[in-house]
């Protein structure tokens, strides 16, 4: 039986102008923070309780994005 709880998934992440700093750059910490919140909401949909991120091993950016 496959473990449905621990799969790797890929999704799109859209950066809006409000997420950019004064140099028009999206700060990596802000991107990770938003991704962590999104993963928490996703995990909550499975367990229906509060969740905690143990660690984020790797964050791969496939191509540059322009807002």
C-alpha positions in Angstrom: 0.0 0.0 0.0 1.4 3.4 -0.9 1.9 6.0 1.8 -0.4 8.8 0.7 0.8 11.2 3.4 4.5 11.6 2.4 4.6 12.3 -1.3 6.6 14.9 -3.1 4.5 17.4 -5.0 5.2 20.2 -7.3 3.2 23.4 -7.6 3.3 26.9 -9.0 4.2 29.9 -6.9 3.2 33.3 -8.1 5.1 36.4 -6.8 3.1 39.6 -6.8 4.5 43.1 -6.7 3.6 43.4 -3.0 6.0 40.6 -2.2 9.1 42.4 -3.6 11.5 44.5 -1.5 12.7 48.0 -2.3 15.1 46.6 -5.0 12.2 44.7 -6.7 13.6 41.4 -5.5 11.6 38.6 -3.8 13.5 37.8 -0.6 14.2 34.1 -0.2 13.1 34.1 3.5 9.7 35.4 2.5 9.3 32.8 -0.2 10.2 30.0 2.2 7.8 31.5 4.8 4.9 31.5 2.4 5.8 28.0 1.2 5.9 26.7 4.7 2.5 28.2 5.5 1.1 26.6 2.3 2.5 23.2 3.2 1.0 23.6 6.7 -2.4 24.2 5.3 -2.0 21.2 3.0 -0.9 18.9 5.8 -3.8 20.1 8.0 -6.2 18.9 5.3 -4.9 15.4 6.0 -4.6 15.3 9.7 -7.2 17.9 10.7 -5.1 19.3 13.5 -2.2 21.6 14.0 1.1 20.7 12.2 4.7 21.6 12.6 7.4 21.6 9.9 10.3 19.4 10.9 12.6 20.7 8.2 12.8 21.7 4.6 15.6 19.8 3.0 15.7 21.3 -0.4 14.1 24.1 -2.3 14.7 24.1 -6.0 14.0 27.0 -8.3 13.6 25.8 -11.9 13.7 29.1 -13.6 13.7 32.9 -12.9 10.5 34.7 -12.4 9.6 38.3 -13.2 6.8 40.1 -11.5 
